Amino acid sequence: MQVNGIIAEYNPFHNGHKYQMEEARRRTGARYTIIVMSGNFVQRGSPALLDKHSRAEMALRCGADLVLELPTLYASSSAEYFASGAVALLDRLGVVTHLCFGSECGDVSILTRIAEILADEPPEYSSALKRFLQQGYSYPNARVNALMQLYPFLDGYWQVFSSPNNILGIEYIKTLHRRGCALQPVTTKRTGAGYHDRQTDIEICSALALRQALYAGNAPEQLGYHMPLEAARILTDRLSRNRLLRSNHFSTMLHYKLLLERDHGYQDYLDVSPDLSARIRNRLDEYVDFDSFCDLLKTKEMTYNRISRCLLHILLDITKTDMEMGKAMDYVPYARILGFRKGSEPLFTAIKEKSSIPLISKLADAEALLEPAAYAMLRQDVLAGEIYQSAVYAGTAKPSVNEYSTPLTIL
C-alpha cells in the first residue's frame, strides 16, 4: 500500500497546497495521504491564522485522508527540529512510503546530495564550518560558505540555500538519512509566487501573501480565488465569528511571563542563549508589545523570526530540557489525530499493526495510553491550545473552546 506523508502548516490552505497534494498522489500512485500539521502556533514563532481544527478540516476537504498534529515542541522550533519531529512521526507510523514536499528548485537529487553531506558531517566540512563561524559569519551563512568552498558540484546552486522550502526539504532528507528510514523523498517544484512573495494578483500566491492581505483589511471573500472553494468557505466562516489572531494579541501574557521570571533569567527556555536572556532583561522596561519587542531584540546574528520563536517558547513554557526529553523518546511518542476521512479504515488497520506509537483520538484516554514523559509532551500541546483559544475569545464575553471537548473532524 502506497501512502504519502506531507508535513505542513496550511496557514492557510491555498491552491498551491492542493496542487502539491494532487501532484504527489499522481507521481507516487499513493492510495492515502497523511498530513502532519503544526497546531495552533507555527514555526515563525507566531499564532496560526486559524485554529488547528479549522485548518485540519481544510486539508481533509481538499484531499487528505488523515491529519495528525505535530507536537508544539517541534512546530514552533527551528527547521532542523521541525523536520526531525515531523519526519519521526511519519516514520514511526510504519505505513508511510513517500515523504512529499514542495521546493523552489524541484530537484530532489541536488537536495539529497546536500542533505547527506550535512547529515554525515565529514571532518573537512566541520573544519570549514568552524573557520567561517570564527570569522563572524552567522551559522546559515557559514554553512553555505563551507559547502561552496569544499564541493565544486554546488557551484551555481547557491540560491538553493536562500529559499525556505529548499532548506526545509534538505532538513527532511537529512533526517531521513540519519534515521535510516525507507521513506522515499518526492519533491514538487513550487509554482506561482515564492514563499516570501506578497503578490495576490496571481492564482497560486503564497500563504504569506494571503495573511498579509487579511491583515491589511481585505475581506476573506476577496481572496477566494487563491484557495480551493472548500478552504475559502472555512476561512470566511471562521473569520466571520472570530477575530483575526496576531502575535500582539499575546502581548500582555508574554509581558507578565517575562516580568515573572526577570530575576531568574530566561536561558532555560529552548533556543534562548545567555546573551539573549541578558538582552531581554536589560530591555524589558522598554516593552510595548510582542512584535515591537522582537524588533527591539533582533541583531545581525539573530533574525526577527528567531527572536519570535524564543519569546514564544518563553510564553508556552518550552524549555531546553523538554527538547532533550523529546529526543530521548525518539522525538514523537504518540500520534494525535485532528481529523480523518471516512473510508480510511484500511489505513487505520495498517497503522495499528505497524505503528511503534499509539494513536490518540480522545484526550481523555491519553494518560492511560502514554508514559509520563510522553503525556507531559501532550499536555504541552493542550496548554498551547488553551492559550491560543484564550486569545481568540478575549473580550467576547464567551468562554474559550476547551481542548478536551473539541471533537475530531470526520468527513
KOLVEXGU-675914 format. One record per residue (C-alpha): residue in one letter; x, y, z. Coordinates in Angstrom, 1 decimal, always signed. Layout:
BEGIN
<zami "a"; <X; Y; Z>>
...
END
This chain:
BEGIN
<zami "m"; <+0.0; +0.0; +0.0>>
<zami "q"; <+1.5; +3.3; -1.1>>
<zami "v"; <+1.0; +6.1; +1.5>>
<zami "n"; <+2.2; +9.7; +1.1>>
<zami "g"; <+3.2; +11.8; +4.0>>
<zami "i"; <+3.2; +15.6; +3.9>>
<zami "i"; <+4.5; +18.0; +6.5>>
<zami "a"; <+2.6; +21.3; +6.5>>
<zami "e"; <+1.3; +24.4; +8.3>>
<zami "y"; <-1.5; +25.2; +5.9>>
<zami "n"; <-1.6; +28.8; +7.2>>
<zami "p"; <-4.0; +29.0; +5.4>>
<zami "f"; <-4.5; +26.2; +2.9>>
<zami "h"; <-4.3; +27.6; -0.7>>
<zami "n"; <-4.3; +26.4; -4.3>>
<zami "g"; <-0.6; +25.7; -4.2>>
<zami "h"; <-1.1; +23.2; -1.4>>
<zami "k"; <-3.9; +21.4; -3.2>>
<zami "y"; <-1.7; +21.2; -6.4>>
<zami "q"; <+1.2; +19.8; -4.4>>
<zami "m"; <-1.1; +17.2; -2.7>>
<zami "e"; <-2.6; +16.1; -6.1>>
<zami "e"; <+0.7; +16.1; -7.9>>
<zami "a"; <+2.3; +14.0; -5.2>>
<zami "r"; <-0.5; +11.5; -5.4>>
<zami "r"; <-0.2; +11.4; -9.2>>
<zami "r"; <+3.6; +10.8; -9.1>>
<zami "t"; <+3.6; +8.1; -6.4>>
<zami "g"; <+0.3; +6.4; -7.1>>
<zami "a"; <-0.5; +6.6; -3.4>>
<zami "r"; <-3.8; +5.4; -2.1>>
<zami "y"; <-3.7; +7.6; +1.0>>
<zami "t"; <-2.3; +10.9; +2.1>>
<zami "i"; <-1.3; +11.6; +5.8>>
<zami "i"; <-0.7; +15.2; +6.8>>
<zami "v"; <+1.5; +16.1; +9.8>>
<zami "m"; <+0.4; +19.6; +10.6>>
<zami "s"; <+1.5; +22.3; +13.0>>
<zami "g"; <-1.0; +23.0; +15.7>>
<zami "n"; <-2.1; +26.5; +16.8>>
<zami "f"; <+1.4; +28.0; +16.7>>
<zami "v"; <+3.8; +27.9; +13.7>>
<zami "q"; <+7.5; +27.8; +13.0>>
<zami "r"; <+7.9; +31.6; +12.7>>
<zami "g"; <+7.1; +31.9; +16.3>>
<zami "s"; <+3.6; +33.2; +15.8>>
<zami "p"; <+0.0; +32.1; +16.2>>
<zami "a"; <-1.6; +30.4; +13.2>>
<zami "l"; <-4.2; +32.4; +11.3>>
<zami "l"; <-6.9; +29.8; +12.1>>
<zami "d"; <-7.0; +27.2; +14.8>>
<zami "k"; <-5.7; +23.7; +14.1>>
<zami "h"; <-9.1; +22.0; +13.8>>
<zami "s"; <-10.2; +24.5; +11.1>>
<zami "r"; <-7.0; +24.0; +9.2>>
<zami "a"; <-7.3; +20.2; +9.5>>
<zami "e"; <-10.8; +20.4; +8.0>>
<zami "m"; <-9.4; +22.4; +5.1>>
<zami "a"; <-6.9; +19.7; +4.4>>
<zami "l"; <-9.4; +16.9; +4.7>>
<zami "r"; <-11.9; +18.6; +2.4>>
<zami "c"; <-9.2; +19.2; -0.2>>
<zami "g"; <-7.9; +15.6; -0.4>>
<zami "a"; <-6.1; +14.5; +2.8>>
<zami "d"; <-7.2; +11.2; +4.5>>
<zami "l"; <-5.7; +11.7; +7.9>>
<zami "v"; <-4.4; +14.8; +9.7>>
<zami "l"; <-2.1; +14.5; +12.8>>
<zami "e"; <-0.8; +17.3; +15.0>>
<zami "l"; <+2.9; +18.0; +15.1>>
<zami "p"; <+3.7; +18.5; +18.8>>
<zami "t"; <+4.2; +22.1; +19.7>>
<zami "l"; <+7.7; +21.5; +20.8>>
<zami "y"; <+8.7; +20.9; +17.1>>
<zami "a"; <+6.1; +23.0; +15.4>>
<zami "s"; <+7.5; +26.2; +17.0>>
<zami "s"; <+11.2; +25.3; +16.5>>
<zami "s"; <+14.0; +25.8; +14.0>>
<zami "a"; <+13.9; +24.0; +10.7>>
<zami "e"; <+16.1; +21.2; +12.0>>
<zami "y"; <+13.9; +20.3; +15.0>>
<zami "f"; <+10.7; +21.0; +12.9>>
<zami "a"; <+11.9; +18.4; +10.4>>
<zami "s"; <+13.2; +16.0; +13.0>>
<zami "g"; <+9.9; +15.8; +14.8>>
<zami "a"; <+7.7; +15.7; +11.8>>
<zami "v"; <+9.7; +13.0; +9.9>>
<zami "a"; <+10.0; +10.9; +13.1>>
<zami "l"; <+6.2; +11.0; +13.4>>
<zami "l"; <+5.7; +9.8; +9.8>>
<zami "d"; <+8.4; +7.2; +10.2>>
<zami "r"; <+7.0; +5.8; +13.4>>
<zami "l"; <+3.6; +5.3; +11.9>>
<zami "g"; <+5.2; +2.4; +10.0>>
<zami "v"; <+3.0; +2.8; +6.9>>
<zami "v"; <+4.3; +5.9; +5.0>>
<zami "t"; <+6.1; +5.1; +1.8>>
<zami "h"; <+6.8; +8.6; +0.4>>
<zami "l"; <+7.7; +11.9; +2.0>>
<zami "c"; <+6.3; +14.6; -0.3>>
<zami "f"; <+7.2; +18.3; -0.1>>
<zami "g"; <+7.3; +21.4; -2.2>>
<zami "s"; <+10.6; +23.1; -3.0>>
<zami "e"; <+11.8; +26.0; -5.1>>
<zami "c"; <+14.4; +24.0; -7.0>>
<zami "g"; <+12.2; +20.9; -7.6>>
<zami "d"; <+15.3; +18.7; -7.9>>
<zami "v"; <+15.4; +16.0; -5.2>>
<zami "s"; <+18.8; +14.8; -6.3>>
<zami "i"; <+20.6; +18.0; -5.5>>
<zami "l"; <+18.7; +18.4; -2.2>>
<zami "t"; <+19.7; +14.8; -1.3>>
<zami "r"; <+23.4; +15.3; -2.1>>
<zami "i"; <+23.5; +18.4; +0.2>>
<zami "a"; <+21.5; +16.7; +2.9>>
<zami "e"; <+23.8; +13.7; +3.0>>
<zami "i"; <+26.9; +15.9; +3.4>>
<zami "l"; <+25.2; +17.8; +6.3>>
<zami "a"; <+24.0; +14.6; +7.9>>
<zami "d"; <+27.4; +12.8; +7.8>>
<zami "e"; <+29.4; +16.0; +8.7>>
<zami "p"; <+32.7; +14.9; +7.1>>
<zami "p"; <+35.8; +16.3; +9.0>>
<zami "e"; <+36.7; +18.7; +6.2>>
<zami "y"; <+33.2; +20.2; +6.3>>
<zami "s"; <+33.2; +20.6; +10.1>>
<zami "s"; <+36.6; +22.3; +10.0>>
<zami "a"; <+35.5; +24.7; +7.3>>
<zami "l"; <+32.2; +25.5; +9.1>>
<zami "k"; <+34.1; +26.2; +12.3>>
<zami "r"; <+36.5; +28.5; +10.5>>
<zami "f"; <+33.7; +30.6; +9.0>>
<zami "l"; <+31.9; +30.8; +12.3>>
<zami "q"; <+35.2; +32.1; +13.9>>
<zami "q"; <+35.3; +34.8; +11.2>>
<zami "g"; <+31.9; +36.1; +12.4>>
<zami "y"; <+29.5; +34.6; +9.9>>
<zami "s"; <+26.1; +33.6; +11.1>>
<zami "y"; <+25.5; +29.8; +11.2>>
<zami "p"; <+23.4; +29.7; +8.0>>
<zami "n"; <+26.0; +31.8; +6.0>>
<zami "a"; <+28.9; +29.8; +7.5>>
<zami "r"; <+27.3; +26.6; +6.4>>
<zami "v"; <+26.7; +27.8; +2.8>>
<zami "n"; <+30.3; +29.1; +2.5>>
<zami "a"; <+31.8; +25.9; +3.8>>
<zami "l"; <+29.7; +23.8; +1.4>>
<zami "m"; <+30.6; +26.1; -1.6>>
<zami "q"; <+34.3; +26.0; -0.8>>
<zami "l"; <+34.5; +22.2; -0.5>>
<zami "y"; <+32.1; +20.9; -3.0>>
<zami "p"; <+32.5; +22.2; -6.6>>
<zami "f"; <+29.3; +20.4; -7.8>>
<zami "l"; <+27.4; +23.0; -5.8>>
<zami "d"; <+28.7; +25.9; -8.0>>
<zami "g"; <+25.6; +27.6; -9.4>>
<zami "y"; <+23.3; +26.2; -6.7>>
<zami "w"; <+23.9; +28.9; -4.1>>
<zami "q"; <+20.3; +30.0; -4.5>>
<zami "v"; <+19.1; +26.7; -3.1>>
<zami "f"; <+20.2; +27.9; +0.4>>
<zami "s"; <+18.3; +31.1; +0.2>>
<zami "s"; <+14.9; +29.5; -0.3>>
<zami "p"; <+12.9; +28.4; +2.7>>
<zami "n"; <+11.3; +25.3; +1.2>>
<zami "n"; <+14.6; +24.1; -0.2>>
<zami "i"; <+16.1; +24.5; +3.3>>
<zami "l"; <+13.2; +22.5; +4.8>>
<zami "g"; <+13.5; +19.9; +2.1>>
<zami "i"; <+17.2; +19.5; +2.9>>
<zami "e"; <+16.3; +19.1; +6.6>>
<zami "y"; <+13.7; +16.5; +5.8>>
<zami "i"; <+16.1; +14.4; +3.7>>
<zami "k"; <+18.9; +14.9; +6.3>>
<zami "t"; <+16.5; +13.4; +8.9>>
<zami "l"; <+15.6; +10.5; +6.7>>
<zami "h"; <+19.3; +9.8; +6.1>>
<zami "r"; <+20.2; +9.9; +9.8>>
<zami "r"; <+17.2; +7.8; +10.8>>
<zami "g"; <+18.0; +5.2; +8.1>>
<zami "c"; <+14.3; +5.0; +7.3>>
<zami "a"; <+12.9; +3.9; +3.9>>
<zami "l"; <+10.6; +6.8; +3.1>>
<zami "q"; <+11.3; +8.0; -0.4>>
<zami "p"; <+11.6; +11.8; -0.8>>
<zami "v"; <+9.5; +13.3; -3.6>>
<zami "t"; <+9.6; +17.0; -4.3>>
<zami "t"; <+7.2; +19.1; -6.3>>
<zami "k"; <+8.5; +22.3; -7.8>>
<zami "r"; <+6.7; +25.3; -6.4>>
<zami "t"; <+4.6; +27.2; -9.0>>
<zami "g"; <+3.3; +30.7; -8.9>>
<zami "a"; <+4.6; +33.0; -6.1>>
<zami "g"; <+7.6; +32.3; -3.9>>
<zami "y"; <+7.4; +31.7; -0.2>>
<zami "h"; <+8.1; +35.3; +0.7>>
<zami "d"; <+6.2; +36.8; -2.3>>
<zami "r"; <+3.3; +39.1; -1.2>>
<zami "q"; <+1.6; +39.3; -4.6>>
<zami "t"; <-2.1; +38.3; -4.6>>
<zami "d"; <-2.8; +39.0; -8.3>>
<zami "i"; <-1.9; +35.5; -9.4>>
<zami "e"; <-3.8; +32.3; -9.0>>
<zami "i"; <-1.2; +30.5; -6.8>>
<zami "c"; <+0.1; +33.0; -4.3>>
<zami "s"; <+1.9; +32.4; -1.1>>
<zami "a"; <+0.3; +31.8; +2.3>>
<zami "l"; <+2.3; +34.9; +3.5>>
<zami "a"; <+0.5; +37.0; +0.8>>
<zami "l"; <-2.9; +35.7; +1.9>>
<zami "r"; <-2.1; +36.5; +5.6>>
<zami "q"; <-0.8; +40.0; +4.7>>
<zami "a"; <-3.8; +40.7; +2.6>>
<zami "l"; <-6.1; +39.8; +5.5>>
<zami "y"; <-4.1; +41.8; +8.0>>
<zami "a"; <-4.3; +44.8; +5.6>>
<zami "g"; <-8.1; +44.6; +5.8>>
<zami "n"; <-9.1; +42.6; +2.8>>
<zami "a"; <-12.2; +40.5; +3.3>>
<zami "p"; <-11.8; +36.7; +3.1>>
<zami "e"; <-14.3; +36.7; +0.2>>
<zami "q"; <-11.8; +38.8; -1.8>>
<zami "l"; <-9.2; +36.1; -1.6>>
<zami "g"; <-11.3; +33.1; -2.5>>
<zami "y"; <-9.7; +32.9; -6.0>>
<zami "h"; <-6.4; +31.8; -4.4>>
<zami "m"; <-7.9; +29.0; -2.3>>
<zami "p"; <-9.9; +25.8; -3.1>>
<zami "l"; <-13.6; +26.6; -2.6>>
<zami "e"; <-13.9; +24.3; +0.4>>
<zami "a"; <-10.9; +26.0; +2.2>>
<zami "a"; <-12.2; +29.5; +1.3>>
<zami "r"; <-15.6; +28.7; +2.8>>
<zami "i"; <-14.0; +27.6; +6.1>>
<zami "l"; <-11.8; +30.7; +6.2>>
<zami "t"; <-14.8; +33.0; +5.6>>
<zami "d"; <-16.9; +31.2; +8.2>>
<zami "r"; <-14.3; +31.2; +11.0>>
<zami "l"; <-13.3; +34.9; +10.5>>
<zami "s"; <-16.9; +35.9; +10.5>>
<zami "r"; <-17.1; +34.5; +14.0>>
<zami "n"; <-13.6; +35.1; +15.5>>
<zami "r"; <-11.1; +37.8; +15.2>>
<zami "l"; <-8.0; +37.6; +13.1>>
<zami "l"; <-5.3; +36.5; +15.5>>
<zami "r"; <-1.8; +38.0; +15.6>>
<zami "s"; <+1.2; +37.9; +17.8>>
<zami "n"; <+0.3; +41.1; +19.5>>
<zami "h"; <-2.8; +39.5; +20.9>>
<zami "f"; <-0.4; +37.6; +23.2>>
<zami "s"; <+1.5; +40.8; +24.3>>
<zami "t"; <+0.0; +41.0; +27.8>>
<zami "m"; <+0.5; +37.3; +28.5>>
<zami "l"; <+4.1; +37.5; +27.3>>
<zami "h"; <+4.9; +40.6; +29.3>>
<zami "y"; <+3.5; +39.0; +32.5>>
<zami "k"; <+5.7; +35.9; +32.0>>
<zami "l"; <+8.8; +38.0; +31.3>>
<zami "l"; <+8.2; +40.1; +34.4>>
<zami "l"; <+7.6; +37.0; +36.5>>
<zami "e"; <+10.9; +35.4; +35.6>>
<zami "r"; <+13.1; +38.5; +35.2>>
<zami "d"; <+15.3; +37.9; +38.2>>
<zami "h"; <+16.0; +34.3; +37.2>>
<zami "g"; <+16.6; +34.9; +33.5>>
<zami "y"; <+15.3; +33.0; +30.5>>
<zami "q"; <+18.3; +30.9; +29.4>>
<zami "d"; <+16.5; +27.6; +30.4>>
<zami "y"; <+14.0; +28.1; +27.6>>
<zami "l"; <+14.5; +26.5; +24.2>>
<zami "d"; <+16.8; +28.5; +21.8>>
<zami "v"; <+17.3; +31.3; +24.4>>
<zami "s"; <+21.1; +31.9; +24.8>>
<zami "p"; <+22.6; +33.6; +27.8>>
<zami "d"; <+23.2; +36.7; +25.7>>
<zami "l"; <+19.6; +36.9; +24.5>>
<zami "s"; <+18.4; +36.3; +28.1>>
<zami "a"; <+20.5; +39.3; +29.2>>
<zami "r"; <+19.2; +41.5; +26.4>>
<zami "i"; <+15.6; +40.6; +27.3>>
<zami "r"; <+16.3; +41.5; +31.0>>
<zami "n"; <+18.1; +44.7; +30.1>>
<zami "r"; <+15.4; +46.0; +27.7>>
<zami "l"; <+12.3; +44.7; +29.5>>
<zami "d"; <+11.4; +48.2; +30.7>>
<zami "e"; <+11.1; +49.2; +27.0>>
<zami "y"; <+8.5; +46.5; +26.3>>
<zami "v"; <+5.4; +47.7; +24.4>>
<zami "d"; <+4.1; +44.6; +22.7>>
<zami "f"; <+5.2; +41.3; +21.2>>
<zami "d"; <+6.1; +42.5; +17.7>>
<zami "s"; <+7.9; +45.6; +18.7>>
<zami "f"; <+9.9; +43.7; +21.3>>
<zami "c"; <+11.1; +41.3; +18.6>>
<zami "d"; <+12.3; +44.3; +16.6>>
<zami "l"; <+14.0; +45.7; +19.6>>
<zami "l"; <+15.9; +42.5; +20.4>>
<zami "k"; <+16.9; +41.4; +16.9>>
<zami "t"; <+20.5; +41.7; +15.8>>
<zami "k"; <+22.6; +41.0; +12.7>>
<zami "e"; <+23.1; +37.4; +14.0>>
<zami "m"; <+19.5; +36.9; +15.3>>
<zami "t"; <+16.6; +37.4; +12.9>>
<zami "y"; <+13.2; +38.6; +13.9>>
<zami "n"; <+11.7; +35.1; +13.4>>
<zami "r"; <+14.3; +33.5; +15.6>>
<zami "i"; <+13.6; +36.1; +18.3>>
<zami "s"; <+9.9; +35.5; +17.9>>
<zami "r"; <+10.4; +31.7; +18.4>>
<zami "c"; <+12.4; +32.3; +21.5>>
<zami "l"; <+9.7; +34.6; +23.0>>
<zami "l"; <+7.0; +32.1; +22.1>>
<zami "h"; <+9.0; +29.3; +23.9>>
<zami "i"; <+9.0; +31.5; +27.0>>
<zami "l"; <+5.3; +32.2; +26.7>>
<zami "l"; <+4.4; +28.5; +26.2>>
<zami "d"; <+6.9; +27.3; +28.8>>
<zami "i"; <+9.0; +25.2; +26.3>>
<zami "t"; <+12.5; +24.5; +27.7>>
<zami "k"; <+15.8; +23.0; +26.6>>
<zami "t"; <+15.0; +20.1; +28.9>>
<zami "d"; <+11.8; +19.5; +27.0>>
<zami "m"; <+13.7; +19.1; +23.8>>
<zami "e"; <+16.2; +16.7; +25.4>>
<zami "m"; <+13.3; +14.6; +26.7>>
<zami "g"; <+11.8; +14.7; +23.3>>
<zami "k"; <+15.0; +13.4; +21.7>>
<zami "a"; <+15.2; +10.7; +24.3>>
<zami "m"; <+11.7; +9.4; +23.2>>
<zami "d"; <+12.7; +9.4; +19.6>>
<zami "y"; <+11.1; +12.8; +19.2>>
<zami "v"; <+7.4; +11.9; +18.9>>
<zami "p"; <+6.0; +9.2; +21.3>>
<zami "y"; <+2.3; +9.5; +20.1>>
<zami "a"; <+0.2; +10.5; +17.1>>
<zami "r"; <-2.6; +12.8; +18.0>>
<zami "i"; <-5.5; +12.7; +15.4>>
<zami "l"; <-7.1; +16.0; +14.4>>
<zami "g"; <-9.3; +14.5; +11.8>>
<zami "f"; <-9.8; +11.8; +9.2>>
<zami "r"; <-11.8; +10.9; +6.2>>
<zami "k"; <-14.4; +8.1; +6.3>>
<zami "g"; <-13.3; +5.2; +4.2>>
<zami "s"; <-9.8; +5.2; +5.6>>
<zami "e"; <-10.3; +2.0; +7.6>>
<zami "p"; <-7.6; +0.1; +5.7>>
<zami "l"; <-5.1; +2.9; +6.6>>
<zami "f"; <-6.0; +2.8; +10.3>>
<zami "t"; <-5.8; -1.0; +10.3>>
<zami "a"; <-2.3; -0.8; +8.8>>
<zami "i"; <-1.2; +1.8; +11.3>>
<zami "k"; <-2.5; -0.2; +14.3>>
<zami "e"; <-0.5; -3.2; +13.0>>
<zami "k"; <+2.8; -1.4; +12.2>>
<zami "s"; <+3.0; +1.8; +14.3>>
<zami "s"; <+5.5; +2.0; +17.1>>
<zami "i"; <+3.5; +4.7; +18.8>>
<zami "p"; <-0.1; +4.9; +20.0>>
<zami "l"; <-2.8; +6.9; +18.1>>
<zami "i"; <-4.6; +9.4; +20.3>>
<zami "s"; <-8.1; +10.1; +19.2>>
<zami "k"; <-9.6; +11.1; +22.6>>
<zami "l"; <-7.6; +13.3; +25.0>>
<zami "a"; <-9.4; +11.7; +27.9>>
<zami "d"; <-7.8; +8.4; +27.1>>
<zami "a"; <-4.3; +9.7; +26.6>>
<zami "e"; <-3.0; +9.4; +30.2>>
<zami "a"; <-3.7; +5.7; +30.3>>
<zami "l"; <-2.0; +5.1; +26.9>>
<zami "l"; <+1.1; +7.1; +27.4>>
<zami "e"; <+4.2; +7.0; +29.6>>
<zami "p"; <+4.5; +10.0; +31.9>>
<zami "a"; <+7.1; +11.9; +29.8>>
<zami "a"; <+5.0; +11.3; +26.6>>
<zami "y"; <+1.9; +12.5; +28.4>>
<zami "a"; <+3.8; +15.6; +29.5>>
<zami "m"; <+4.5; +16.4; +25.9>>
<zami "l"; <+0.9; +16.0; +25.0>>
<zami "r"; <-0.1; +18.3; +27.9>>
<zami "q"; <+2.2; +20.9; +26.4>>
<zami "d"; <+0.1; +20.8; +23.2>>
<zami "v"; <-3.1; +21.1; +25.3>>
<zami "l"; <-1.7; +24.1; +27.1>>
<zami "a"; <-0.7; +25.8; +23.8>>
<zami "g"; <-4.2; +25.2; +22.5>>
<zami "e"; <-5.8; +26.7; +25.6>>
<zami "i"; <-3.5; +29.8; +25.5>>
<zami "y"; <-4.4; +30.2; +21.8>>
<zami "q"; <-8.1; +29.9; +22.4>>
<zami "s"; <-8.0; +32.3; +25.3>>
<zami "a"; <-6.6; +35.0; +22.9>>
<zami "v"; <-9.3; +34.2; +20.3>>
<zami "y"; <-12.1; +34.7; +22.8>>
<zami "a"; <-10.6; +37.5; +24.9>>
<zami "g"; <-13.1; +40.4; +25.2>>
<zami "t"; <-16.0; +38.4; +23.7>>
<zami "a"; <-17.8; +37.6; +27.0>>
<zami "k"; <-17.7; +33.9; +25.8>>
<zami "p"; <-15.8; +31.1; +27.3>>
<zami "s"; <-12.9; +29.8; +25.2>>
<zami "v"; <-13.0; +26.4; +23.4>>
<zami "n"; <-11.8; +23.6; +25.6>>
<zami "e"; <-9.3; +21.1; +24.1>>
<zami "y"; <-11.0; +18.2; +25.7>>
<zami "s"; <-14.4; +19.0; +24.3>>
<zami "t"; <-13.4; +19.7; +20.7>>
<zami "p"; <-14.4; +16.8; +18.5>>
<zami "l"; <-12.3; +15.3; +15.7>>
<zami "t"; <-13.1; +16.4; +12.2>>
<zami "i"; <-14.6; +13.4; +10.4>>
<zami "l"; <-15.7; +13.7; +6.8>>
END
